Amino acid sequence: DRGRLDEADQWYRQSLAISEDLGIRAYLASTYHQLGITAQVRGRLDEADQWYRQSLAIKEDLGNRPGLGLTYAQMALLAEEQGQDHEALNWAVRSVSLFSEVPHPSTGTAPAHLARLATRLGIAAVQESWQEITGGPLPQAVRDYITKQQDPAP
């Protein structure tokens, strides 16, 4: 947050070494996520993708839904930064669909991102992505959230 990316990267790499030595997978996942953020902020998008995917693999294996929600949200931002709006939409849907509450704290920026993408791509694209990712229809709570974000009260 302070713009000291080299220092942050150094601390995260030390954390990574300790977590690897101790074999604490949850910490590894968190550190991979943070290394992904520092890479993304630096514009190293392929590297960020690799860090996030390593984080996701562990979080999926551990069933860490809050952790998944946050990393899915970062993957959505990364995909959008790479000009892949439909992929960004799919990642945002993965995040938001983890929890019945919209927005949920463990989904980070994903709900707002989903609303922005709905404005750009249309609600039909959101419905299609939701169906593809979850196997079910877009919940009314999500539709209401998107509508509210697109047309905020004065």
VMD Tcl script that builds the backbone (N, CA, C; Angstrom):
set m [mol new atoms 462]
animate dup $m
set s [atomselect $m all]
$s set {name element resname resid chain x y z} {
  {N N ASP 1 A 0.819 -1.195 0.000}
  {CA C ASP 1 A 0.000 0.000 0.000}
  {C C ASP 1 A 0.866 1.263 0.000}
  {N N ARG 2 A 2.057 1.176 0.524}
  {CA C ARG 2 A 2.941 2.335 0.625}
  {C C ARG 2 A 3.842 2.490 -0.595}
  {N N GLY 3 A 3.706 1.577 -1.546}
  {CA C GLY 3 A 4.501 1.675 -2.765}
  {C C GLY 3 A 5.911 1.120 -2.639}
  {N N ARG 4 A 6.201 0.465 -1.537}
  {CA C ARG 4 A 7.541 -0.099 -1.334}
  {C C ARG 4 A 7.520 -1.575 -1.734}
  {N N LEU 5 A 7.404 -1.782 -3.037}
  {CA C LEU 5 A 7.207 -3.136 -3.563}
  {C C LEU 5 A 8.419 -4.033 -3.362}
  {N N ASP 6 A 9.615 -3.485 -3.502}
  {CA C ASP 6 A 10.816 -4.303 -3.295}
  {C C ASP 6 A 10.874 -4.824 -1.866}
  {N N GLU 7 A 10.570 -3.953 -0.919}
  {CA C GLU 7 A 10.573 -4.343 0.487}
  {C C GLU 7 A 9.481 -5.377 0.766}
  {N N ALA 8 A 8.297 -5.141 0.238}
  {CA C ALA 8 A 7.195 -6.087 0.431}
  {C C ALA 8 A 7.548 -7.440 -0.173}
  {N N ASP 9 A 8.095 -7.417 -1.376}
  {CA C ASP 9 A 8.469 -8.657 -2.050}
  {C C ASP 9 A 9.493 -9.429 -1.222}
  {N N GLN 10 A 10.451 -8.716 -0.668}
  {CA C GLN 10 A 11.480 -9.350 0.163}
  {C C GLN 10 A 10.853 -10.031 1.391}
  {N N TRP 11 A 9.936 -9.329 2.058}
  {CA C TRP 11 A 9.270 -9.906 3.230}
  {C C TRP 11 A 8.430 -11.130 2.850}
  {N N TYR 12 A 7.712 -11.034 1.721}
  {CA C TYR 12 A 6.894 -12.166 1.291}
  {C C TYR 12 A 7.760 -13.369 0.932}
  {N N ARG 13 A 8.904 -13.134 0.344}
  {CA C ARG 13 A 9.796 -14.252 0.000}
  {C C ARG 13 A 10.391 -14.892 1.253}
  {N N GLN 14 A 10.642 -14.086 2.278}
  {CA C GLN 14 A 11.085 -14.652 3.555}
  {C C GLN 14 A 9.964 -15.478 4.183}
  {N N SER 15 A 8.754 -14.964 4.122}
  {CA C SER 15 A 7.593 -15.700 4.618}
  {C C SER 15 A 7.423 -17.010 3.855}
  {N N LEU 16 A 7.633 -16.954 2.556}
  {CA C LEU 16 A 7.526 -18.147 1.721}
  {C C LEU 16 A 8.527 -19.209 2.157}
  {N N ALA 17 A 9.763 -18.795 2.385}
  {CA C ALA 17 A 10.803 -19.748 2.807}
  {C C ALA 17 A 10.449 -20.385 4.154}
  {N N ILE 18 A 9.972 -19.581 5.078}
  {CA C ILE 18 A 9.596 -20.105 6.397}
  {C C ILE 18 A 8.411 -21.058 6.269}
  {N N SER 19 A 7.409 -20.670 5.503}
  {CA C SER 19 A 6.224 -21.518 5.329}
  {C C SER 19 A 6.587 -22.839 4.662}
  {N N GLU 20 A 7.497 -22.780 3.691}
  {CA C GLU 20 A 7.947 -24.015 3.034}
  {C C GLU 20 A 8.681 -24.908 4.026}
  {N N ASP 21 A 9.566 -24.312 4.837}
  {CA C ASP 21 A 10.315 -25.084 5.836}
  {C C ASP 21 A 9.384 -25.748 6.847}
  {N N LEU 22 A 8.354 -25.024 7.258}
  {CA C LEU 22 A 7.425 -25.544 8.254}
  {C C LEU 22 A 6.317 -26.398 7.638}
  {N N GLY 23 A 6.167 -26.296 6.320}
  {CA C GLY 23 A 5.132 -27.078 5.639}
  {C C GLY 23 A 3.726 -26.602 5.940}
  {N N ILE 24 A 3.569 -25.308 6.183}
  {CA C ILE 24 A 2.250 -24.758 6.506}
  {C C ILE 24 A 1.609 -24.281 5.213}
  {N N ARG 25 A 0.762 -25.115 4.648}
  {CA C ARG 25 A 0.191 -24.849 3.330}
  {C C ARG 25 A -0.707 -23.623 3.299}
  {N N ALA 26 A -1.447 -23.379 4.358}
  {CA C ALA 26 A -2.329 -22.205 4.377}
  {C C ALA 26 A -1.513 -20.923 4.278}
  {N N TYR 27 A -0.378 -20.879 4.953}
  {CA C TYR 27 A 0.491 -19.701 4.867}
  {C C TYR 27 A 1.122 -19.599 3.482}
  {N N LEU 28 A 1.468 -20.751 2.917}
  {CA C LEU 28 A 2.005 -20.741 1.556}
  {C C LEU 28 A 1.008 -20.116 0.594}
  {N N ALA 29 A -0.241 -20.529 0.700}
  {CA C ALA 29 A -1.286 -20.005 -0.184}
  {C C ALA 29 A -1.414 -18.498 -0.032}
  {N N SER 30 A -1.406 -18.027 1.191}
  {CA C SER 30 A -1.519 -16.591 1.452}
  {C C SER 30 A -0.315 -15.833 0.889}
  {N N THR 31 A 0.859 -16.387 1.072}
  {CA C THR 31 A 2.069 -15.731 0.569}
  {C C THR 31 A 2.098 -15.731 -0.948}
  {N N TYR 32 A 1.692 -16.822 -1.576}
  {CA C TYR 32 A 1.612 -16.849 -3.040}
  {C C TYR 32 A 0.667 -15.752 -3.532}
  {N N HIS 33 A -0.457 -15.601 -2.851}
  {CA C HIS 33 A -1.425 -14.563 -3.219}
  {C C HIS 33 A -0.770 -13.182 -3.146}
  {N N GLN 34 A -0.075 -12.912 -2.044}
  {CA C GLN 34 A 0.564 -11.613 -1.868}
  {C C GLN 34 A 1.668 -11.375 -2.900}
  {N N LEU 35 A 2.427 -12.409 -3.217}
  {CA C LEU 35 A 3.444 -12.274 -4.264}
  {C C LEU 35 A 2.789 -12.001 -5.615}
  {N N GLY 36 A 1.615 -12.558 -5.826}
  {CA C GLY 36 A 0.865 -12.265 -7.042}
  {C C GLY 36 A 0.484 -10.798 -7.113}
  {N N ILE 37 A 0.063 -10.255 -5.993}
  {CA C ILE 37 A -0.307 -8.834 -5.967}
  {C C ILE 37 A 0.905 -7.965 -6.285}
  {N N THR 38 A 2.047 -8.238 -5.646}
  {CA C THR 38 A 3.220 -7.400 -5.923}
  {C C THR 38 A 3.648 -7.525 -7.379}
  {N N ALA 39 A 3.564 -8.714 -7.942}
  {CA C ALA 39 A 3.902 -8.885 -9.361}
  {C C ALA 39 A 2.913 -8.126 -10.241}
  {N N GLN 40 A 1.630 -8.195 -9.913}
  {CA C GLN 40 A 0.610 -7.521 -10.708}
  {C C GLN 40 A 0.803 -6.009 -10.671}
  {N N VAL 41 A 1.060 -5.466 -9.508}
  {CA C VAL 41 A 1.264 -4.025 -9.386}
  {C C VAL 41 A 2.480 -3.587 -10.207}
  {N N ARG 42 A 3.462 -4.435 -10.303}
  {CA C ARG 42 A 4.661 -4.127 -11.090}
  {C C ARG 42 A 4.453 -4.331 -12.589}
  {N N GLY 43 A 3.289 -4.850 -12.960}
  {CA C GLY 43 A 3.022 -5.086 -14.373}
  {C C GLY 43 A 3.524 -6.419 -14.882}
  {N N ARG 44 A 3.930 -7.286 -13.992}
  {CA C ARG 44 A 4.403 -8.629 -14.346}
  {C C ARG 44 A 3.205 -9.574 -14.305}
  {N N LEU 45 A 2.365 -9.455 -15.318}
  {CA C LEU 45 A 1.066 -10.112 -15.280}
  {C C LEU 45 A 1.154 -11.633 -15.391}
  {N N ASP 46 A 2.066 -12.151 -16.194}
  {CA C ASP 46 A 2.221 -13.605 -16.282}
  {C C ASP 46 A 2.722 -14.181 -14.964}
  {N N GLU 47 A 3.648 -13.479 -14.340}
  {CA C GLU 47 A 4.159 -13.913 -13.042}
  {C C GLU 47 A 3.050 -13.875 -11.991}
  {N N ALA 48 A 2.261 -12.809 -12.008}
  {CA C ALA 48 A 1.140 -12.696 -11.065}
  {C C ALA 48 A 0.189 -13.869 -11.241}
  {N N ASP 49 A -0.124 -14.207 -12.490}
  {CA C ASP 49 A -1.010 -15.330 -12.782}
  {C C ASP 49 A -0.461 -16.630 -12.185}
  {N N GLN 50 A 0.822 -16.841 -12.312}
  {CA C GLN 50 A 1.434 -18.061 -11.765}
  {C C GLN 50 A 1.325 -18.110 -10.247}
  {N N TRP 51 A 1.592 -16.982 -9.586}
  {CA C TRP 51 A 1.480 -16.943 -8.125}
  {C C TRP 51 A 0.040 -17.201 -7.686}
  {N N TYR 52 A -0.912 -16.542 -8.335}
  {CA C TYR 52 A -2.318 -16.730 -7.966}
  {C C TYR 52 A -2.757 -18.177 -8.168}
  {N N ARG 53 A -2.330 -18.785 -9.251}
  {CA C ARG 53 A -2.733 -20.176 -9.513}
  {C C ARG 53 A -2.149 -21.137 -8.478}
  {N N GLN 54 A -0.927 -20.857 -8.027}
  {CA C GLN 54 A -0.356 -21.685 -6.954}
  {C C GLN 54 A -1.172 -21.512 -5.671}
  {N N SER 55 A -1.555 -20.282 -5.384}
  {CA C SER 55 A -2.383 -20.006 -4.221}
  {C C SER 55 A -3.723 -20.725 -4.326}
  {N N LEU 56 A -4.343 -20.624 -5.498}
  {CA C LEU 56 A -5.647 -21.272 -5.695}
  {C C LEU 56 A -5.578 -22.782 -5.524}
  {N N ALA 57 A -4.525 -23.408 -6.031}
  {CA C ALA 57 A -4.404 -24.862 -5.931}
  {C C ALA 57 A -4.441 -25.308 -4.475}
  {N N ILE 58 A -3.727 -24.590 -3.618}
  {CA C ILE 58 A -3.704 -24.941 -2.197}
  {C C ILE 58 A -5.049 -24.630 -1.541}
  {N N LYS 59 A -5.585 -23.453 -1.821}
  {CA C LYS 59 A -6.861 -23.055 -1.216}
  {C C LYS 59 A -7.986 -24.002 -1.631}
  {N N GLU 60 A -7.988 -24.432 -2.882}
  {CA C GLU 60 A -9.002 -25.389 -3.333}
  {C C GLU 60 A -8.836 -26.711 -2.603}
  {N N ASP 61 A -7.599 -27.161 -2.471}
  {CA C ASP 61 A -7.325 -28.422 -1.781}
  {C C ASP 61 A -7.745 -28.364 -0.311}
  {N N LEU 62 A -7.535 -27.209 0.316}
  {CA C LEU 62 A -7.881 -27.049 1.735}
  {C C LEU 62 A -9.346 -26.684 1.945}
  {N N GLY 63 A -10.054 -26.357 0.867}
  {CA C GLY 63 A -11.451 -25.926 0.994}
  {C C GLY 63 A -11.576 -24.562 1.648}
  {N N ASN 64 A -10.602 -23.711 1.427}
  {CA C ASN 64 A -10.556 -22.379 2.038}
  {C C ASN 64 A -11.389 -21.402 1.199}
  {N N ARG 65 A -12.683 -21.395 1.428}
  {CA C ARG 65 A -13.593 -20.547 0.633}
  {C C ARG 65 A -13.289 -19.055 0.767}
  {N N PRO 66 A -13.048 -18.526 1.971}
  {CA C PRO 66 A -12.702 -17.095 2.045}
  {C C PRO 66 A -11.436 -16.769 1.242}
  {N N GLY 67 A -10.441 -17.620 1.352}
  {CA C GLY 67 A -9.211 -17.411 0.586}
  {C C GLY 67 A -9.450 -17.510 -0.910}
  {N N LEU 68 A -10.263 -18.484 -1.313}
  {CA C LEU 68 A -10.612 -18.618 -2.725}
  {C C LEU 68 A -11.314 -17.369 -3.237}
  {N N GLY 69 A -12.248 -16.862 -2.452}
  {CA C GLY 69 A -12.993 -15.677 -2.863}
  {C C GLY 69 A -12.079 -14.506 -3.173}
  {N N LEU 70 A -11.106 -14.284 -2.324}
  {CA C LEU 70 A -10.187 -13.165 -2.526}
  {C C LEU 70 A -9.263 -13.387 -3.721}
  {N N THR 71 A -8.776 -14.604 -3.889}
  {CA C THR 71 A -7.877 -14.855 -5.018}
  {C C THR 71 A -8.647 -14.882 -6.329}
  {N N TYR 72 A -9.860 -15.421 -6.335}
  {CA C TYR 72 A -10.683 -15.337 -7.542}
  {C C TYR 72 A -10.897 -13.866 -7.928}
  {N N ALA 73 A -11.132 -13.010 -6.932}
  {CA C ALA 73 A -11.329 -11.581 -7.206}
  {C C ALA 73 A -10.077 -10.980 -7.838}
  {N N GLN 74 A -8.910 -11.357 -7.339}
  {CA C GLN 74 A -7.660 -10.849 -7.929}
  {C C GLN 74 A -7.471 -11.366 -9.349}
  {N N MET 75 A -7.842 -12.619 -9.570}
  {CA C MET 75 A -7.743 -13.169 -10.924}
  {C C MET 75 A -8.669 -12.416 -11.880}
  {N N ALA 76 A -9.816 -11.973 -11.384}
  {CA C ALA 76 A -10.732 -11.182 -12.211}
  {C C ALA 76 A -10.083 -9.857 -12.601}
  {N N LEU 77 A -9.466 -9.204 -11.631}
  {CA C LEU 77 A -8.790 -7.939 -11.921}
  {C C LEU 77 A -7.642 -8.145 -12.905}
  {N N LEU 78 A -6.906 -9.221 -12.702}
  {CA C LEU 78 A -5.777 -9.533 -13.589}
  {C C LEU 78 A -6.258 -9.788 -15.011}
  {N N ALA 79 A -7.306 -10.577 -15.154}
  {CA C ALA 79 A -7.835 -10.872 -16.488}
  {C C ALA 79 A -8.310 -9.595 -17.173}
  {N N GLU 80 A -8.960 -8.732 -16.428}
  {CA C GLU 80 A -9.421 -7.476 -17.018}
  {C C GLU 80 A -8.220 -6.626 -17.453}
  {N N GLU 81 A -7.203 -6.601 -16.622}
  {CA C GLU 81 A -5.993 -5.839 -16.951}
  {C C GLU 81 A -5.339 -6.371 -18.233}
  {N N GLN 82 A -5.541 -7.653 -18.506}
  {CA C GLN 82 A -4.994 -8.274 -19.707}
  {C C GLN 82 A -5.948 -8.152 -20.896}
  {N N GLY 83 A -7.066 -7.444 -20.702}
  {CA C GLY 83 A -8.014 -7.250 -21.784}
  {C C GLY 83 A -8.916 -8.442 -22.036}
  {N N GLN 84 A -9.055 -9.324 -21.051}
  {CA C GLN 84 A -9.866 -10.535 -21.180}
  {C C GLN 84 A -11.124 -10.383 -20.329}
  {N N ASP 85 A -12.070 -9.580 -20.823}
  {CA C ASP 85 A -13.258 -9.256 -20.035}
  {C C ASP 85 A -14.121 -10.471 -19.702}
  {N N HIS 86 A -14.284 -11.387 -20.633}
  {CA C HIS 86 A -15.128 -12.564 -20.356}
  {C C HIS 86 A -14.466 -13.477 -19.328}
  {N N GLU 87 A -13.146 -13.595 -19.401}
  {CA C GLU 87 A -12.422 -14.375 -18.387}
  {C C GLU 87 A -12.524 -13.675 -17.032}
  {N N ALA 88 A -12.418 -12.352 -17.030}
  {CA C ALA 88 A -12.578 -11.578 -15.792}
  {C C ALA 88 A -13.961 -11.822 -15.196}
  {N N LEU 89 A -14.971 -11.838 -16.050}
  {CA C LEU 89 A -16.334 -12.101 -15.602}
  {C C LEU 89 A -16.431 -13.476 -14.954}
  {N N ASN 90 A -15.832 -14.477 -15.568}
  {CA C ASN 90 A -15.880 -15.829 -15.002}
  {C C ASN 90 A -15.216 -15.891 -13.627}
  {N N TRP 91 A -14.083 -15.201 -13.472}
  {CA C TRP 91 A -13.420 -15.197 -12.163}
  {C C TRP 91 A -14.265 -14.467 -11.125}
  {N N ALA 92 A -14.866 -13.351 -11.517}
  {CA C ALA 92 A -15.722 -12.606 -10.581}
  {C C ALA 92 A -16.919 -13.459 -10.153}
  {N N VAL 93 A -17.498 -14.180 -11.099}
  {CA C VAL 93 A -18.621 -15.069 -10.778}
  {C C VAL 93 A -18.159 -16.161 -9.814}
  {N N ARG 94 A -16.999 -16.735 -10.059}
  {CA C ARG 94 A -16.487 -17.764 -9.135}
  {C C ARG 94 A -16.408 -17.213 -7.713}
  {N N SER 95 A -15.918 -15.990 -7.584}
  {CA C SER 95 A -15.782 -15.383 -6.260}
  {C C SER 95 A -17.141 -15.140 -5.613}
  {N N VAL 96 A -18.001 -14.427 -6.314}
  {CA C VAL 96 A -19.299 -14.038 -5.751}
  {C C VAL 96 A -20.163 -15.261 -5.444}
  {N N SER 97 A -20.063 -16.285 -6.265}
  {CA C SER 97 A -20.929 -17.463 -6.093}
  {C C SER 97 A -20.557 -18.338 -4.898}
  {N N LEU 98 A -19.439 -18.070 -4.276}
  {CA C LEU 98 A -19.035 -18.867 -3.112}
  {C C LEU 98 A -19.921 -18.631 -1.886}
  {N N PHE 99 A -20.569 -17.472 -1.832}
  {CA C PHE 99 A -21.319 -17.081 -0.644}
  {C C PHE 99 A -22.702 -16.576 -1.044}
  {N N SER 100 A -23.687 -16.806 -0.187}
  {CA C SER 100 A -25.044 -16.351 -0.497}
  {C C SER 100 A -25.209 -14.856 -0.251}
  {N N GLU 101 A -24.398 -14.288 0.599}
  {CA C GLU 101 A -24.454 -12.851 0.894}
  {C C GLU 101 A -23.724 -12.067 -0.193}
  {N N VAL 102 A -24.365 -11.008 -0.681}
  {CA C VAL 102 A -23.758 -10.169 -1.717}
  {C C VAL 102 A -23.864 -8.714 -1.289}
  {N N PRO 103 A -22.780 -7.988 -1.094}
  {CA C PRO 103 A -21.406 -8.472 -1.167}
  {C C PRO 103 A -21.008 -9.180 0.119}
  {N N HIS 104 A -20.086 -10.087 0.002}
  {CA C HIS 104 A -19.525 -10.794 1.155}
  {C C HIS 104 A -18.088 -10.307 1.342}
  {N N PRO 105 A -17.642 -10.110 2.593}
  {CA C PRO 105 A -16.289 -9.600 2.818}
  {C C PRO 105 A -15.187 -10.448 2.174}
  {N N SER 106 A -15.416 -11.732 2.043}
  {CA C SER 106 A -14.392 -12.621 1.491}
  {C C SER 106 A -14.364 -12.639 -0.035}
  {N N THR 107 A -15.149 -11.780 -0.654}
  {CA C THR 107 A -15.116 -11.698 -2.111}
  {C C THR 107 A -14.385 -10.453 -2.593}
  {N N GLY 108 A -13.833 -9.691 -1.660}
  {CA C GLY 108 A -13.025 -8.538 -2.025}
  {C C GLY 108 A -13.726 -7.617 -3.005}
  {N N THR 109 A -13.052 -7.334 -4.099}
  {CA C THR 109 A -13.561 -6.412 -5.109}
  {C C THR 109 A -14.493 -7.079 -6.110}
  {N N ALA 110 A -14.681 -8.391 -6.015}
  {CA C ALA 110 A -15.431 -9.133 -7.036}
  {C C ALA 110 A -16.864 -8.637 -7.258}
  {N N PRO 111 A -17.654 -8.343 -6.224}
  {CA C PRO 111 A -19.023 -7.890 -6.501}
  {C C PRO 111 A -19.063 -6.587 -7.310}
  {N N ALA 112 A -18.258 -5.611 -6.916}
  {CA C ALA 112 A -18.223 -4.350 -7.660}
  {C C ALA 112 A -17.686 -4.573 -9.069}
  {N N HIS 113 A -16.721 -5.446 -9.178}
  {CA C HIS 113 A -16.153 -5.784 -10.485}
  {C C HIS 113 A -17.209 -6.463 -11.355}
  {N N LEU 114 A -17.980 -7.347 -10.768}
  {CA C LEU 114 A -19.059 -8.022 -11.488}
  {C C LEU 114 A -20.061 -7.002 -12.030}
  {N N ALA 115 A -20.393 -6.019 -11.211}
  {CA C ALA 115 A -21.326 -4.977 -11.646}
  {C C ALA 115 A -20.739 -4.156 -12.793}
  {N N ARG 116 A -19.448 -3.807 -12.705}
  {CA C ARG 116 A -18.798 -3.061 -13.795}
  {C C ARG 116 A -18.801 -3.870 -15.086}
  {N N LEU 117 A -18.490 -5.155 -14.961}
  {CA C LEU 117 A -18.469 -6.009 -16.149}
  {C C LEU 117 A -19.872 -6.194 -16.720}
  {N N ALA 118 A -20.877 -6.234 -15.850}
  {CA C ALA 118 A -22.262 -6.345 -16.326}
  {C C ALA 118 A -22.640 -5.116 -17.135}
  {N N THR 119 A -22.167 -3.960 -16.720}
  {CA C THR 119 A -22.420 -2.730 -17.467}
  {C C THR 119 A -21.770 -2.809 -18.845}
  {N N ARG 120 A -20.565 -3.313 -18.874}
  {CA C ARG 120 A -19.804 -3.388 -20.131}
  {C C ARG 120 A -20.285 -4.509 -21.044}
  {N N LEU 121 A -20.542 -5.696 -20.475}
  {CA C LEU 121 A -20.836 -6.879 -21.285}
  {C C LEU 121 A -22.325 -7.210 -21.368}
  {N N GLY 122 A -23.116 -6.657 -20.442}
  {CA C GLY 122 A -24.549 -6.926 -20.410}
  {C C GLY 122 A -24.906 -7.998 -19.395}
  {N N ILE 123 A -26.106 -7.912 -18.887}
  {CA C ILE 123 A -26.586 -8.857 -17.877}
  {C C ILE 123 A -26.698 -10.269 -18.451}
  {N N ALA 124 A -26.956 -10.378 -19.750}
  {CA C ALA 124 A -27.042 -11.706 -20.365}
  {C C ALA 124 A -25.707 -12.431 -20.260}
  {N N ALA 125 A -24.598 -11.708 -20.395}
  {CA C ALA 125 A -23.268 -12.318 -20.262}
  {C C ALA 125 A -23.048 -12.805 -18.829}
  {N N VAL 126 A -23.532 -12.028 -17.861}
  {CA C VAL 126 A -23.415 -12.434 -16.453}
  {C C VAL 126 A -24.240 -13.694 -16.217}
  {N N GLN 127 A -25.470 -13.708 -16.723}
  {CA C GLN 127 A -26.333 -14.880 -16.565}
  {C C GLN 127 A -25.688 -16.122 -17.184}
  {N N GLU 128 A -25.135 -15.966 -18.364}
  {CA C GLU 128 A -24.500 -17.090 -19.050}
  {C C GLU 128 A -23.294 -17.595 -18.270}
  {N N SER 129 A -22.462 -16.679 -17.805}
  {CA C SER 129 A -21.290 -17.067 -17.024}
  {C C SER 129 A -21.717 -17.754 -15.726}
  {N N TRP 130 A -22.723 -17.193 -15.048}
  {CA C TRP 130 A -23.196 -17.766 -13.779}
  {C C TRP 130 A -23.673 -19.197 -14.004}
  {N N GLN 131 A -24.453 -19.390 -15.067}
  {CA C GLN 131 A -24.969 -20.728 -15.399}
  {C C GLN 131 A -23.816 -21.691 -15.672}
  {N N GLU 132 A -22.836 -21.228 -16.429}
  {CA C GLU 132 A -21.690 -22.075 -16.781}
  {C C GLU 132 A -20.855 -22.438 -15.551}
  {N N ILE 133 A -20.614 -21.465 -14.680}
  {CA C ILE 133 A -19.746 -21.676 -13.507}
  {C C ILE 133 A -20.457 -22.472 -12.414}
  {N N THR 134 A -21.720 -22.127 -12.133}
  {CA C THR 134 A -22.406 -22.718 -10.985}
  {C C THR 134 A -23.391 -23.823 -11.351}
  {N N GLY 135 A -23.822 -23.839 -12.610}
  {CA C GLY 135 A -24.836 -24.803 -13.016}
  {C C GLY 135 A -26.246 -24.366 -12.676}
  {N N GLY 136 A -26.394 -23.145 -12.156}
  {CA C GLY 136 A -27.710 -22.644 -11.788}
  {C C GLY 136 A -27.951 -21.245 -12.318}
  {N N PRO 137 A -29.170 -20.753 -12.140}
  {CA C PRO 137 A -29.504 -19.410 -12.625}
  {C C PRO 137 A -28.887 -18.325 -11.737}
  {N N LEU 138 A -28.772 -17.134 -12.287}
  {CA C LEU 138 A -28.270 -15.980 -11.551}
  {C C LEU 138 A -29.240 -15.666 -10.409}
  {N N PRO 139 A -28.777 -15.683 -9.167}
  {CA C PRO 139 A -29.671 -15.403 -8.034}
  {C C PRO 139 A -30.202 -13.964 -8.064}
  {N N GLN 140 A -31.400 -13.798 -7.563}
  {CA C GLN 140 A -32.014 -12.475 -7.520}
  {C C GLN 140 A -31.172 -11.504 -6.695}
  {N N ALA 141 A -30.565 -11.977 -5.627}
  {CA C ALA 141 A -29.739 -11.093 -4.784}
  {C C ALA 141 A -28.565 -10.519 -5.569}
  {N N VAL 142 A -27.976 -11.316 -6.435}
  {CA C VAL 142 A -26.857 -10.846 -7.257}
  {C C VAL 142 A -27.368 -9.866 -8.303}
  {N N ARG 143 A -28.475 -10.206 -8.933}
  {CA C ARG 143 A -29.082 -9.316 -9.933}
  {C C ARG 143 A -29.425 -7.963 -9.285}
  {N N ASP 144 A -30.004 -8.003 -8.079}
  {CA C ASP 144 A -30.360 -6.769 -7.378}
  {C C ASP 144 A -29.116 -5.945 -7.049}
  {N N TYR 145 A -28.058 -6.609 -6.621}
  {CA C TYR 145 A -26.805 -5.907 -6.306}
  {C C TYR 145 A -26.261 -5.215 -7.552}
  {N N ILE 146 A -26.231 -5.937 -8.659}
  {CA C ILE 146 A -25.733 -5.369 -9.918}
  {C C ILE 146 A -26.570 -4.157 -10.319}
  {N N THR 147 A -27.882 -4.299 -10.254}
  {CA C THR 147 A -28.786 -3.204 -10.626}
  {C C THR 147 A -28.548 -1.989 -9.744}
  {N N LYS 148 A -28.391 -2.223 -8.455}
  {CA C LYS 148 A -28.166 -1.124 -7.517}
  {C C LYS 148 A -26.835 -0.413 -7.804}
  {N N GLN 149 A -25.827 -1.184 -8.156}
  {CA C GLN 149 A -24.518 -0.586 -8.461}
  {C C GLN 149 A -24.550 0.201 -9.763}
  {N N GLN 150 A -25.346 -0.268 -10.702}
  {CA C GLN 150 A -25.429 0.397 -11.996}
  {C C GLN 150 A -26.285 1.651 -11.942}
  {N N ASP 151 A -27.240 1.686 -11.021}
  {CA C ASP 151 A -28.154 2.815 -10.916}
  {C C ASP 151 A -28.276 3.223 -9.457}
  {N N PRO 152 A -27.184 3.753 -8.864}
  {CA C PRO 152 A -27.236 4.100 -7.436}
  {C C PRO 152 A -28.232 5.217 -7.165}
  {N N ALA 153 A -28.844 5.125 -5.997}
  {CA C ALA 153 A -29.826 6.146 -5.578}
  {C C ALA 153 A -29.118 7.473 -5.397}
  {N N PRO 154 A -29.794 8.585 -5.686}
  {CA C PRO 154 A -29.158 9.915 -5.551}
  {C C PRO 154 A -28.886 10.276 -4.122}
}
mol reanalyze $m
mol bondsrecalc $m
mol representation Tube
mol addrep $m
